[in-house]
Amino acid sequence: MKNGKAPDPNKIHPIPGYDKEIYVKPTVKHPNIIVGDFTYIADSEFESHVTHLYEWNGDRLIIGKFCQIAAGVEFVMNGANHQMNAVSTFPFYTLEGWDMQPPAEEDMPLKGDTVIGNDVWIGQNAVILPGVTVGDGAIIGANSVVGSDIPPYCVVVGNPARVIRKRFDDVLIELLLDFKWWDKSPEEINELIPLLTCGDLEKVKAKLLTLVDDN
């Protein structure tokens, strides 16, 4: 372990003396925000990056382990949606003085939970729209607007975000999804760092084949 200290997912500031990068999980208070171990954001707090999360919608933001969230990222939740099957989209029912009951749930374009996989890198100022699922290992480019599901280990950019390439070939992607390194103990992951940070992908593939078989 580095400097004799083990990684601690419950430590808010993982870089001593620097408060602009935090592990998210130990800071979350909202019950509908669920974040895995070691996911960090390049900011001193997280929940202001989650907008329009209202209890009456019941939607959740679920983020996996080891995600890297850059500054300025916004997770827009279902509360931002307006009724779209009527003449006006104006939300009279939310504002004082207007005689309107809330629309029926089926009249609202609610899209369910937003789910971010494990080891996902979200670039600066990206926007994640409601109900999106982002697969493990995906990379979302800076300033992208993600409004539809993203497959695992793909790179997406733009508004709307589109897949520009897969990060690896299908064999390596399947091996990584089977291996699930993020679910292993910190001690095991420390042992795996040379493999996880190796640029020789054929070597990585060969090693993973043996590790997945052993499991």
Backbone as a chain_set.jsonl record, in Angstrom:
{"seq": "MKNGKAPDPNKIHPIPGYDKEIYVKPTVKHPNIIVGDFTYIADSEFESHVTHLYEWNGDRLIIGKFCQIAAGVEFVMNGANHQMNAVSTFPFYTLEGWDMQPPAEEDMPLKGDTVIGNDVWIGQNAVILPGVTVGDGAIIGANSVVGSDIPPYCVVVGNPARVIRKRFDDVLIELLLDFKWWDKSPEEINELIPLLTCGDLEKVKAKLLTLVDDN", "coords": {"N": [[0.84, -1.192, 0.0], [0.479, 2.277, -0.725], [2.741, 4.515, 0.757], [2.345, 3.218, 3.123], [-0.371, 3.3, 3.659], [-3.667, 2.138, 3.362], [-6.084, 2.121, 0.671], [-9.019, 4.02, 1.24], [-12.387, 3.919, 1.025], [-14.175, 5.468, 2.411], [-13.046, 7.823, 3.041], [-13.168, 11.257, 2.645], [-11.48, 13.15, 1.356], [-9.223, 12.134, -0.806], [-6.742, 12.966, -1.641], [-4.195, 14.206, 0.1], [-4.354, 17.391, 1.627], [-5.677, 18.619, -0.465], [-8.691, 19.862, -1.551], [-10.39, 19.855, -3.719], [-11.043, 17.558, -4.947], [-12.949, 14.77, -4.38], [-13.933, 11.687, -2.789], [-17.053, 10.439, -3.591], [-19.086, 8.849, -2.357], [-18.963, 8.9, 0.615], [-20.013, 11.416, 1.104], [-22.621, 11.699, 0.34], [-25.99, 12.456, 0.983], [-28.631, 12.353, 0.138], [-31.276, 10.045, -0.145], [-31.894, 8.864, -2.59], [-29.694, 8.888, -4.152], [-27.168, 6.854, -5.077], [-23.997, 5.647, -4.703], [-21.001, 4.05, -5.684], [-18.003, 2.609, -4.168], [-14.964, 4.5, -4.132], [-15.49, 6.125, -6.316], [-14.955, 9.296, -7.702], [-15.235, 12.937, -7.742], [-14.217, 15.901, -9.409], [-14.375, 18.202, -7.561], [-15.409, 20.053, -4.626], [-17.73, 19.186, -3.509], [-20.711, 17.168, -4.153], [-23.578, 16.863, -4.534], [-24.854, 19.122, -5.607], [-24.473, 18.831, -8.266], [-26.41, 17.187, -9.129], [-29.412, 17.643, -10.446], [-32.882, 18.644, -10.166], [-33.926, 16.484, -8.738], [-36.497, 15.168, -7.333], [-38.452, 14.06, -4.625], [-41.05, 13.082, -5.088], [-41.049, 11.966, -7.617], [-39.609, 9.644, -7.47], [-37.366, 8.654, -8.775], [-33.979, 7.445, -9.169], [-30.469, 8.133, -8.872], [-27.886, 6.171, -9.787], [-24.648, 5.235, -9.366], [-21.728, 3.526, -10.251], [-18.701, 1.869, -9.069], [-15.387, 3.312, -8.809], [-15.64, 5.397, -10.679], [-14.869, 8.32, -12.601], [-15.407, 11.591, -12.341], [-15.569, 14.591, -13.897], [-15.041, 18.172, -13.42], [-17.916, 20.319, -13.376], [-19.808, 18.561, -14.41], [-23.187, 17.536, -14.954], [-25.99, 15.877, -13.661], [-29.054, 15.439, -14.817], [-32.213, 15.024, -13.573], [-35.469, 13.313, -13.538], [-37.307, 15.214, -12.649], [-36.944, 17.49, -14.125], [-38.45, 17.259, -16.368], [-41.309, 18.216, -18.365], [-44.844, 18.157, -18.89], [-45.718, 16.892, -22.014], [-47.693, 16.085, -23.738], [-49.795, 17.772, -24.023], [-51.376, 20.945, -24.869], [-49.9, 23.081, -23.782], [-46.674, 23.259, -22.293], [-46.234, 24.403, -19.875], [-45.651, 24.346, -16.371], [-48.06, 24.705, -14.513], [-49.039, 23.607, -12.122], [-46.959, 23.516, -10.319], [-46.519, 26.037, -9.387], [-47.289, 28.864, -7.378], [-50.666, 29.89, -6.863], [-51.903, 29.032, -9.221], [-54.581, 27.153, -10.527], [-54.335, 24.089, -10.714], [-54.05, 20.62, -10.663], [-51.428, 18.2, -10.106], [-50.218, 16.568, -13.083], [-51.328, 13.312, -14.249], [-49.304, 10.425, -13.647], [-48.824, 8.925, -15.953], [-49.018, 10.838, -17.892], [-46.723, 12.252, -17.841], [-43.385, 12.55, -19.057], [-41.639, 10.521, -17.765], [-38.637, 8.835, -17.16], [-37.418, 6.934, -15.606], [-34.782, 5.429, -13.559], [-31.44, 6.798, -13.506], [-28.503, 5.344, -14.512], [-25.174, 4.736, -13.982], [-22.401, 2.917, -14.938], [-19.511, 1.013, -13.801], [-16.134, 2.251, -13.413], [-16.328, 4.401, -15.199], [-15.558, 7.214, -17.132], [-16.332, 10.52, -17.02], [-16.336, 13.363, -18.857], [-15.411, 16.888, -18.579], [-17.996, 19.195, -17.885], [-19.987, 17.674, -19.074], [-23.354, 16.556, -19.681], [-25.76, 14.513, -18.281], [-28.703, 13.077, -19.141], [-32.129, 12.348, -17.998], [-32.902, 8.948, -17.037], [-30.987, 7.531, -18.433], [-28.724, 4.852, -19.194], [-25.413, 4.107, -18.646], [-22.826, 2.158, -19.754], [-20.364, -0.057, -18.199], [-16.986, 1.079, -18.029], [-17.174, 3.028, -20.017], [-16.384, 6.067, -21.831], [-17.088, 9.437, -21.658], [-17.105, 12.251, -23.543], [-15.889, 15.653, -23.018], [-18.28, 18.251, -22.512], [-20.339, 16.823, -23.679], [-23.737, 15.76, -24.328], [-25.694, 13.467, -22.975], [-28.247, 11.531, -23.936], [-29.259, 9.062, -24.434], [-28.898, 5.462, -24.055], [-25.614, 4.154, -23.364], [-23.308, 1.863, -24.603], [-21.154, -0.584, -22.925], [-17.671, 0.203, -22.496], [-17.329, 2.068, -24.6], [-16.552, 5.052, -26.465], [-17.964, 8.198, -26.311], [-19.107, 11.245, -27.783], [-20.242, 14.665, -28.132], [-23.342, 16.514, -28.931], [-26.418, 15.608, -29.719], [-24.857, 13.045, -27.672], [-22.838, 10.654, -29.286], [-21.697, 7.393, -30.22], [-18.347, 7.074, -30.995], [-16.353, 5.234, -31.199], [-15.427, 1.876, -30.206], [-13.63, 1.087, -27.246], [-12.021, -1.155, -27.024], [-11.45, -4.411, -28.563], [-14.117, -6.843, -29.155], [-13.652, -9.223, -27.769], [-11.886, -8.568, -25.651], [-13.479, -6.704, -24.316], [-15.615, -8.337, -23.422], [-14.192, -10.04, -21.719], [-13.364, -8.228, -19.728], [-15.843, -7.414, -18.729], [-16.714, -9.801, -17.678], [-14.742, -10.293, -15.782], [-14.821, -8.186, -13.916], [-13.184, -6.314, -12.321], [-13.493, -4.223, -10.548], [-15.057, -5.105, -8.468], [-13.452, -6.487, -6.777], [-11.326, -6.894, -3.867], [-9.579, -4.126, -2.251], [-6.935, -4.951, -1.809], [-6.581, -7.003, -3.687], [-7.018, -5.518, -6.031], [-4.879, -3.749, -5.917], [-2.816, -5.537, -6.502], [-3.488, -6.033, -9.099], [-2.991, -3.702, -10.491], [-0.673, -3.319, -12.25], [-1.592, -4.789, -14.47], [-4.054, -3.534, -15.067], [-3.229, -1.065, -15.905], [-1.707, -1.427, -18.114], [-0.56, -0.905, -21.393], [-0.283, -2.732, -23.417], [-2.434, -4.401, -25.027], [-2.929, -6.953, -26.012], [-1.369, -8.532, -24.375], [-2.697, -8.01, -21.969], [-5.18, -9.138, -22.577], [-4.486, -11.85, -22.87], [-3.661, -12.459, -20.251], [-6.01, -11.925, -18.807], [-7.645, -13.915, -19.825], [-6.634, -16.191, -18.561], [-7.112, -15.502, -15.906], [-9.909, -15.191, -15.795], [-10.666, -17.772, -16.429], [-9.68, -19.086, -14.192], [-11.413, -18.192, -12.274]], "CA": [[0.0, 0.0, 0.0], [1.279, 3.482, -0.893], [3.074, 5.221, 2.0], [1.849, 2.45, 4.265], [-1.786, 3.56, 3.892], [-4.584, 1.417, 2.481], [-7.161, 2.955, 0.117], [-10.176, 4.07, 2.134], [-13.518, 4.487, 0.278], [-14.954, 6.352, 3.274], [-12.287, 9.06, 3.245], [-13.717, 12.243, 1.712], [-10.418, 13.778, 0.574], [-8.203, 11.106, -1.029], [-5.453, 13.601, -1.915], [-3.917, 15.027, 1.292], [-4.149, 18.819, 1.44], [-6.365, 19.109, -1.661], [-10.12, 19.668, -1.295], [-11.152, 19.965, -4.964], [-11.336, 16.223, -5.456], [-13.486, 14.017, -3.243], [-14.709, 10.471, -2.987], [-18.443, 10.887, -3.515], [-19.951, 8.028, -1.499], [-19.11, 9.325, 2.014], [-20.61, 12.753, 1.221], [-24.004, 11.701, -0.153], [-27.051, 12.44, 2.001], [-29.946, 12.089, -0.465], [-31.48, 8.591, -0.187], [-32.05, 8.376, -3.955], [-28.397, 8.921, -4.831], [-26.426, 5.678, -4.633], [-22.692, 5.748, -5.355], [-20.085, 2.999, -5.285], [-16.711, 2.935, -3.569], [-13.827, 5.076, -4.845], [-15.883, 7.082, -7.352], [-14.613, 10.656, -7.27], [-15.567, 14.083, -8.577], [-13.254, 16.999, -9.328], [-15.047, 19.321, -6.908], [-15.394, 19.896, -3.173], [-19.007, 18.579, -3.123], [-21.297, 16.435, -5.276], [-25.027, 16.825, -4.738], [-25.327, 20.223, -6.45], [-24.355, 18.383, -9.656], [-27.602, 16.384, -9.406], [-30.467, 18.65, -10.466], [-34.277, 18.239, -10.37], [-34.198, 15.19, -8.106], [-37.588, 15.421, -6.408], [-38.872, 12.81, -3.994], [-42.32, 12.562, -5.595], [-40.843, 11.211, -8.855], [-39.119, 8.335, -7.098], [-36.23, 8.183, -9.565], [-32.708, 7.36, -8.463], [-29.191, 8.198, -9.575], [-27.067, 5.059, -9.324], [-23.312, 5.324, -9.97], [-20.902, 2.402, -9.829], [-17.419, 2.056, -8.396], [-14.197, 3.756, -9.537], [-15.937, 6.357, -11.737], [-14.101, 9.564, -12.558], [-16.357, 12.615, -12.759], [-14.849, 15.855, -14.021], [-15.711, 19.392, -12.96], [-18.988, 20.857, -14.196], [-20.756, 17.537, -14.888], [-24.533, 17.66, -14.389], [-26.929, 14.772, -13.822], [-30.395, 16.017, -14.833], [-33.145, 13.961, -13.217], [-36.79, 13.376, -14.163], [-38.049, 16.398, -12.243], [-36.78, 18.55, -15.122], [-39.363, 17.033, -17.482], [-42.614, 18.855, -18.362], [-45.869, 17.451, -19.657], [-45.514, 17.192, -23.434], [-48.812, 15.606, -24.558], [-50.864, 18.775, -23.944], [-51.111, 22.143, -25.675], [-48.841, 23.862, -23.142], [-45.737, 22.547, -21.41], [-46.027, 25.2, -18.665], [-46.007, 23.549, -15.184], [-48.904, 25.514, -13.631], [-49.268, 22.937, -10.834], [-45.821, 23.697, -9.414], [-46.34, 27.451, -9.07], [-48.32, 29.39, -6.491], [-51.788, 30.658, -7.382], [-52.539, 28.443, -10.402], [-55.543, 26.113, -10.144], [-54.066, 22.881, -11.494], [-53.501, 19.477, -9.949], [-50.327, 17.574, -10.854], [-50.647, 15.635, -14.127], [-51.199, 11.88, -13.962], [-47.952, 9.933, -13.916], [-48.703, 8.481, -17.351], [-48.958, 12.009, -18.769], [-45.398, 12.849, -17.715], [-42.361, 11.757, -19.739], [-40.679, 10.043, -16.785], [-37.79, 7.843, -17.833], [-36.827, 5.986, -14.67], [-33.491, 5.688, -12.922], [-30.218, 7.038, -14.27], [-27.548, 4.347, -14.027], [-23.81, 4.847, -14.51], [-21.672, 1.7, -14.589], [-18.247, 1.096, -13.068], [-14.952, 2.695, -14.16], [-16.771, 5.311, -16.263], [-14.925, 8.54, -17.092], [-17.246, 11.537, -17.542], [-15.536, 14.557, -19.092], [-15.832, 18.175, -18.013], [-19.219, 19.871, -18.34], [-20.945, 16.768, -19.713], [-24.697, 16.53, -19.106], [-26.393, 13.207, -18.369], [-30.139, 13.309, -19.071], [-32.836, 11.348, -17.182], [-33.209, 7.611, -17.505], [-29.907, 6.978, -19.247], [-27.818, 3.854, -18.637], [-24.068, 4.168, -19.226], [-22.184, 0.89, -19.462], [-19.05, -0.099, -17.562], [-15.806, 1.405, -18.821], [-17.41, 4.015, -21.071], [-15.771, 7.392, -21.719], [-17.983, 10.472, -22.168], [-16.28, 13.413, -23.833], [-16.241, 16.946, -22.435], [-19.403, 19.006, -23.096], [-21.319, 15.947, -24.32], [-25.071, 15.674, -23.75], [-26.025, 12.052, -23.121], [-29.692, 11.375, -23.824], [-29.633, 7.676, -24.715], [-28.008, 4.504, -23.405], [-24.262, 4.019, -23.9], [-22.809, 0.511, -24.349], [-19.888, -0.659, -22.18], [-16.372, 0.387, -23.139], [-17.416, 2.892, -25.795], [-16.24, 6.469, -26.338], [-19.035, 9.006, -26.895], [-18.894, 12.696, -27.772], [-21.161, 15.493, -28.886], [-24.697, 16.844, -28.495], [-26.458, 14.525, -28.721], [-23.667, 12.199, -27.638], [-22.88, 9.492, -30.17], [-20.537, 6.518, -30.106], [-17.381, 7.249, -32.083], [-15.583, 3.993, -31.33], [-15.245, 1.035, -29.039], [-12.29, 1.228, -26.694], [-11.287, -2.402, -27.22], [-12.197, -5.37, -29.376], [-15.214, -7.477, -28.433], [-13.139, -10.26, -26.863], [-11.366, -7.926, -24.444], [-14.62, -6.127, -23.599], [-16.322, -9.417, -22.72], [-13.337, -10.487, -20.615], [-13.42, -7.223, -18.663], [-17.176, -7.457, -18.122], [-16.768, -11.027, -16.881], [-13.762, -10.239, -14.694], [-15.338, -7.227, -12.929], [-12.086, -6.021, -11.395], [-13.942, -3.223, -9.559], [-15.703, -5.781, -7.343], [-12.458, -7.185, -5.972], [-10.886, -6.159, -2.682], [-8.471, -3.205, -2.522], [-5.666, -5.691, -1.853], [-6.518, -7.669, -4.996], [-6.888, -4.498, -7.07], [-3.488, -3.288, -5.882], [-2.017, -6.537, -7.219], [-3.868, -5.989, -10.515], [-2.682, -2.401, -11.104], [0.168, -3.439, -13.455], [-2.412, -5.277, -15.577], [-5.081, -2.539, -15.384], [-2.602, 0.13, -16.476], [-0.818, -1.885, -19.184], [-0.992, -0.512, -22.73], [-0.173, -3.871, -24.333], [-3.757, -4.985, -24.852], [-2.868, -8.397, -26.263], [-0.861, -9.102, -23.125], [-3.804, -7.919, -21.013], [-6.183, -10.12, -22.972], [-3.988, -13.192, -22.541], [-3.679, -12.621, -18.797], [-7.4, -11.999, -18.367], [-8.159, -15.239, -20.188], [-6.265, -17.129, -17.495], [-7.755, -15.099, -14.642], [-11.335, -15.489, -15.883], [-10.78, -19.238, -16.343], [-9.429, -19.491, -12.796], [-12.603, -17.872, -11.512]], "C": [[0.886, 1.258, 0.0], [1.474, 4.21, 0.425], [2.523, 4.529, 3.237], [0.373, 2.648, 4.569], [-2.633, 2.792, 2.88], [-5.603, 2.388, 1.886], [-8.402, 2.877, 1.006], [-11.357, 4.711, 1.403], [-14.359, 5.454, 1.092], [-14.222, 7.641, 3.616], [-12.758, 10.079, 2.214], [-12.639, 12.806, 0.797], [-9.273, 12.782, 0.363], [-6.824, 11.655, -1.37], [-5.151, 14.54, -0.754], [-3.662, 16.491, 0.926], [-4.848, 19.41, 0.234], [-7.85, 18.82, -1.526], [-10.983, 19.78, -2.541], [-11.29, 18.626, -5.685], [-11.76, 15.373, -4.275], [-14.01, 12.662, -3.697], [-16.166, 10.815, -2.687], [-19.233, 10.156, -2.441], [-20.072, 8.55, -0.062], [-19.75, 10.697, 2.2], [-22.097, 12.762, 0.918], [-24.996, 11.586, 1.002], [-28.414, 12.069, 1.41], [-30.142, 10.578, -0.618], [-31.603, 8.021, -1.596], [-30.808, 8.569, -4.812], [-27.557, 7.799, -4.24], [-25.112, 5.633, -5.418], [-21.758, 4.677, -4.8], [-18.766, 3.521, -4.736], [-15.742, 3.526, -4.594], [-14.212, 5.921, -6.069], [-15.595, 8.49, -6.85], [-15.147, 11.699, -8.244], [-14.519, 15.164, -8.354], [-13.969, 18.253, -8.819], [-14.987, 19.068, -5.41], [-16.725, 19.371, -2.638], [-19.647, 17.978, -4.368], [-22.759, 16.756, -5.545], [-25.572, 18.003, -5.541], [-25.22, 19.882, -7.934], [-25.535, 17.515, -10.079], [-28.799, 17.325, -9.315], [-31.836, 18.017, -10.724], [-34.554, 16.824, -9.848], [-35.229, 15.423, -7.006], [-38.162, 14.106, -5.909], [-40.124, 12.222, -4.633], [-42.178, 11.816, -6.927], [-40.297, 9.808, -8.59], [-37.937, 7.829, -7.903], [-34.947, 8.234, -8.748], [-31.54, 7.604, -9.424], [-28.305, 7.124, -8.969], [-25.739, 5.094, -10.089], [-22.46, 4.209, -9.399], [-19.613, 2.815, -9.144], [-16.364, 2.606, -9.365], [-14.527, 4.659, -10.729], [-15.156, 7.643, -11.51], [-14.968, 10.66, -13.165], [-15.653, 13.967, -12.743], [-15.679, 17.022, -13.501], [-16.834, 19.77, -13.924], [-19.973, 19.845, -14.738], [-22.101, 17.733, -14.198], [-25.346, 16.406, -14.705], [-28.336, 15.363, -13.708], [-31.397, 14.889, -14.598], [-34.549, 14.247, -13.761], [-37.612, 14.598, -13.782], [-37.906, 17.563, -13.201], [-37.781, 18.427, -16.269], [-40.701, 17.743, -17.275], [-43.592, 17.994, -19.156], [-45.778, 17.878, -21.126], [-46.685, 16.76, -24.315], [-50.012, 16.544, -24.511], [-50.462, 20.002, -24.754], [-49.945, 22.944, -25.119], [-47.955, 22.96, -22.287], [-45.545, 23.275, -20.082], [-46.506, 24.435, -17.43], [-46.817, 24.357, -14.175], [-48.981, 24.926, -12.214], [-48.124, 23.138, -9.845], [-45.742, 25.102, -8.841], [-47.549, 27.996, -8.308], [-49.413, 30.136, -7.256], [-52.506, 30.045, -8.563], [-53.367, 27.235, -10.001], [-55.361, 24.89, -11.047], [-53.518, 21.803, -10.572], [-52.339, 18.882, -10.761], [-50.859, 16.627, -11.916], [-50.542, 14.19, -13.636], [-49.813, 11.417, -14.363], [-47.777, 9.524, -15.373], [-48.673, 9.642, -18.34], [-47.595, 12.706, -18.719], [-44.35, 11.952, -18.385], [-41.255, 11.307, -18.77], [-39.919, 8.852, -17.359], [-37.061, 6.909, -16.88], [-35.464, 6.397, -14.159], [-32.413, 6.026, -13.952], [-29.138, 6.156, -13.673], [-26.211, 4.51, -14.751], [-23.041, 3.618, -14.037], [-20.416, 1.96, -13.781], [-17.12, 1.565, -13.99], [-15.338, 3.533, -15.373], [-16.089, 6.659, -16.062], [-15.871, 9.522, -17.78], [-16.5, 12.86, -17.629], [-16.201, 15.837, -18.635], [-17.068, 18.731, -18.719], [-20.166, 18.973, -19.145], [-22.272, 16.823, -18.96], [-25.291, 15.144, -19.356], [-27.889, 13.411, -18.153], [-30.857, 12.151, -18.371], [-32.978, 9.989, -17.859], [-32.157, 6.934, -18.332], [-29.178, 5.877, -18.471], [-26.5, 3.932, -19.391], [-23.327, 2.915, -18.805], [-20.826, 1.027, -18.809], [-17.969, 0.339, -18.55], [-16.001, 2.418, -19.923], [-16.654, 5.311, -20.776], [-16.709, 8.389, -22.39], [-17.178, 11.751, -22.331], [-16.79, 14.686, -23.189], [-17.364, 17.605, -23.235], [-20.427, 18.133, -23.828], [-22.655, 16.017, -23.584], [-25.584, 14.264, -24.033], [-27.517, 11.864, -22.87], [-30.171, 9.981, -24.129], [-28.566, 6.759, -24.137], [-26.678, 4.379, -24.15], [-23.755, 2.606, -23.6], [-21.507, 0.535, -23.545], [-18.676, -0.406, -23.082], [-16.466, 1.058, -24.508], [-17.017, 4.323, -25.45], [-17.35, 7.247, -27.035], [-18.695, 10.481, -26.774], [-20.073, 13.38, -28.432], [-22.498, 15.734, -28.23], [-25.627, 16.678, -29.702], [-25.224, 13.638, -28.805], [-23.867, 10.99, -28.546], [-21.606, 8.68, -29.98], [-19.614, 6.776, -31.29], [-16.482, 6.024, -32.251], [-15.725, 3.17, -30.063], [-13.816, 1.208, -28.541], [-11.423, 0.012, -27.021], [-12.074, -3.311, -28.16], [-13.199, -6.127, -28.503], [-14.737, -8.525, -27.433], [-12.662, -9.644, -25.556], [-12.506, -7.298, -23.636], [-15.362, -7.196, -22.808], [-15.505, -9.938, -21.543], [-13.414, -9.516, -19.444], [-14.776, -7.243, -17.956], [-17.354, -8.712, -17.27], [-15.894, -10.929, -15.633], [-14.189, -9.307, -13.569], [-14.279, -6.868, -11.876], [-12.525, -5.08, -10.267], [-14.631, -3.846, -8.347], [-14.72, -6.515, -6.44], [-12.017, -6.307, -4.803], [-9.776, -5.173, -3.055], [-7.122, -3.916, -2.622], [-5.504, -6.389, -3.208], [-6.318, -6.649, -6.113], [-5.477, -3.935, -7.096], [-2.573, -4.238, -6.643], [-2.273, -6.45, -8.727], [-3.456, -4.699, -11.219], [-1.749, -2.52, -12.306], [-0.607, -3.923, -14.679], [-3.408, -4.212, -16.025], [-4.51, -1.302, -16.06], [-1.635, -0.212, -17.611], [-1.389, -1.501, -20.542], [-0.873, -1.613, -23.769], [-1.45, -4.701, -24.201], [-3.792, -6.479, -25.142], [-2.336, -9.127, -25.034], [-1.958, -9.106, -22.056], [-4.847, -8.989, -21.309], [-5.748, -11.53, -22.581], [-4.035, -13.453, -21.038], [-5.101, -12.752, -18.285], [-8.03, -13.356, -18.697], [-7.84, -16.267, -19.106], [-6.974, -16.793, -16.198], [-9.243, -15.426, -14.651], [-11.553, -17.0, -15.796], [-10.595, -19.737, -14.917], [-10.649, -19.226, -11.921], [-13.753, -18.812, -11.839]], "O": [[1.926, 1.285, 0.658], [0.509, 4.494, 1.134], [2.267, 5.163, 4.261], [-0.1, 2.216, 5.62], [-2.344, 2.801, 1.683], [-5.953, 3.378, 2.529], [-8.783, 1.8, 1.464], [-11.347, 5.921, 1.175], [-15.174, 6.186, 0.531], [-14.72, 8.456, 4.392], [-12.746, 9.787, 1.018], [-12.855, 12.929, -0.409], [-8.441, 12.603, 1.252], [-5.845, 10.91, -1.39], [-5.796, 15.582, -0.633], [-2.866, 16.793, 0.037], [-4.646, 20.584, -0.075], [-8.242, 17.66, -1.399], [-12.209, 19.799, -2.429], [-11.61, 18.571, -6.872], [-11.034, 15.26, -3.287], [-14.468, 12.502, -4.829], [-16.472, 11.41, -1.653], [-19.976, 10.786, -1.689], [-21.189, 8.639, 0.448], [-20.007, 11.106, 3.333], [-22.774, 13.746, 1.214], [-24.856, 10.734, 1.879], [-29.262, 11.526, 2.118], [-29.271, 9.898, -1.16], [-31.434, 6.817, -1.786], [-30.854, 8.432, -6.034], [-27.267, 7.795, -3.044], [-25.119, 5.586, -6.648], [-21.728, 4.431, -3.594], [-18.457, 4.709, -4.828], [-15.704, 3.113, -5.754], [-13.327, 6.386, -6.787], [-15.941, 8.841, -5.722], [-15.466, 11.402, -9.395], [-13.999, 15.322, -7.25], [-14.144, 19.229, -9.55], [-14.567, 17.997, -4.971], [-16.847, 19.131, -1.437], [-19.205, 18.229, -5.49], [-23.139, 16.909, -6.705], [-26.659, 17.895, -6.109], [-25.81, 20.566, -8.77], [-25.652, 17.148, -11.248], [-29.161, 17.758, -8.221], [-31.944, 16.997, -11.404], [-35.321, 16.069, -10.446], [-34.887, 15.822, -5.893], [-38.335, 13.158, -6.675], [-40.259, 11.001, -4.717], [-43.098, 11.103, -7.327], [-40.499, 8.895, -9.391], [-37.535, 6.678, -7.733], [-34.844, 8.97, -7.767], [-31.622, 7.319, -10.619], [-28.006, 7.159, -7.775], [-25.72, 4.995, -11.316], [-22.47, 3.974, -8.191], [-19.457, 3.953, -8.701], [-16.442, 2.394, -10.575], [-13.769, 4.688, -11.698], [-14.829, 8.003, -10.379], [-15.232, 10.655, -14.367], [-15.196, 14.427, -11.696], [-16.86, 16.876, -13.186], [-16.722, 19.569, -15.133], [-20.895, 20.221, -15.461], [-22.158, 18.054, -13.011], [-25.389, 15.938, -15.842], [-28.76, 15.745, -12.617], [-31.422, 13.91, -15.345], [-34.787, 15.292, -14.367], [-38.522, 14.981, -14.516], [-38.661, 18.53, -13.11], [-37.951, 19.362, -17.052], [-41.175, 17.861, -16.145], [-43.184, 17.194, -19.998], [-45.762, 19.068, -21.438], [-46.682, 17.036, -25.514], [-51.115, 16.168, -24.908], [-49.343, 20.085, -25.26], [-49.101, 23.431, -25.872], [-48.431, 22.023, -21.646], [-44.772, 22.816, -19.241], [-47.627, 23.927, -17.416], [-46.319, 24.664, -13.092], [-48.985, 25.665, -11.23], [-48.313, 22.946, -8.644], [-44.979, 25.343, -7.905], [-48.689, 27.619, -8.579], [-49.131, 30.91, -8.172], [-53.61, 30.475, -8.895], [-52.913, 26.391, -9.228], [-56.112, 24.678, -11.999], [-52.61, 22.064, -9.782], [-52.287, 19.053, -11.979], [-51.856, 15.944, -11.681], [-49.77, 13.886, -12.727], [-49.216, 11.947, -15.301], [-46.718, 9.742, -15.962], [-48.337, 9.447, -19.508], [-47.35, 13.646, -19.475], [-44.429, 10.728, -18.285], [-40.089, 11.665, -18.934], [-40.512, 7.968, -17.976], [-36.176, 6.166, -17.303], [-35.043, 7.545, -14.302], [-32.472, 5.599, -15.105], [-28.882, 6.208, -12.47], [-26.139, 4.43, -15.977], [-23.039, 3.316, -12.844], [-20.278, 3.008, -13.151], [-17.145, 1.311, -15.194], [-14.75, 3.394, -16.446], [-16.05, 7.182, -14.948], [-16.174, 9.382, -18.965], [-16.081, 13.415, -16.614], [-17.397, 15.868, -18.344], [-17.173, 18.739, -19.946], [-21.058, 19.478, -19.827], [-22.309, 17.1, -17.761], [-25.323, 14.663, -20.489], [-28.299, 13.871, -17.087], [-30.267, 11.09, -18.17], [-33.148, 9.891, -19.074], [-32.402, 5.862, -18.885], [-29.033, 5.957, -17.252], [-26.468, 3.835, -20.617], [-23.213, 2.64, -17.61], [-20.207, 2.09, -18.854], [-18.022, 0.019, -19.737], [-15.078, 2.653, -20.703], [-16.328, 5.61, -19.627], [-17.083, 8.214, -23.55], [-16.632, 12.274, -21.36], [-17.969, 14.796, -22.852], [-17.398, 17.53, -24.463], [-21.294, 18.659, -24.526], [-22.706, 16.293, -22.385], [-25.871, 13.912, -25.177], [-27.994, 12.016, -21.746], [-31.374, 9.724, -24.089], [-27.475, 7.202, -23.776], [-26.615, 4.48, -25.376], [-23.771, 2.191, -22.442], [-20.832, 1.563, -23.491], [-18.668, -0.757, -24.262], [-15.776, 0.672, -25.451], [-17.128, 4.753, -24.302], [-17.651, 6.998, -28.203], [-18.08, 10.916, -25.8], [-20.815, 12.764, -29.196], [-22.774, 15.241, -27.136], [-25.624, 17.515, -30.605], [-24.62, 13.494, -29.867], [-24.939, 10.383, -28.564], [-20.561, 9.223, -29.62], [-20.036, 6.708, -32.444], [-15.917, 5.807, -33.323], [-16.086, 3.678, -29.001], [-12.901, 1.449, -29.329], [-10.224, 0.148, -27.266], [-13.217, -3.019, -28.51], [-13.141, -6.064, -27.275], [-15.342, -8.699, -26.375], [-12.991, -10.136, -24.477], [-12.497, -7.355, -22.407], [-15.702, -6.98, -21.645], [-16.061, -10.244, -20.488], [-13.517, -9.939, -18.292], [-14.849, -7.105, -16.735], [-18.06, -8.689, -16.262], [-16.261, -11.419, -14.565], [-13.951, -9.599, -12.397], [-14.475, -7.101, -10.683], [-11.987, -5.139, -9.161], [-14.776, -3.194, -7.313], [-15.125, -7.104, -5.438], [-12.311, -5.112, -4.769], [-9.103, -5.361, -4.069], [-6.269, -3.532, -3.422], [-4.425, -6.368, -3.801], [-5.54, -6.884, -7.038], [-4.932, -3.671, -8.168], [-1.662, -3.8, -7.346], [-1.393, -6.752, -9.533], [-3.564, -4.617, -12.443], [-2.007, -1.868, -13.318], [-0.313, -3.512, -15.801], [-3.592, -4.003, -17.224], [-5.243, -0.567, -16.721], [-0.833, 0.628, -18.018], [-2.565, -1.742, -20.814], [-1.325, -1.437, -24.901], [-1.53, -5.596, -23.359], [-4.611, -7.198, -24.569], [-2.804, -10.215, -24.698], [-2.123, -10.087, -21.33], [-5.335, -9.662, -20.401], [-6.533, -12.305, -22.034], [-4.407, -14.543, -20.605], [-5.378, -13.59, -17.427], [-8.847, -13.873, -17.935], [-8.674, -17.11, -18.775], [-7.392, -17.69, -15.466], [-9.786, -15.884, -13.645], [-12.507, -17.458, -15.167], [-11.257, -20.68, -14.483], [-10.894, -19.941, -10.949], [-14.84, -18.677, -11.277]]}, "num_chains": 1, "name": "protein.A"}
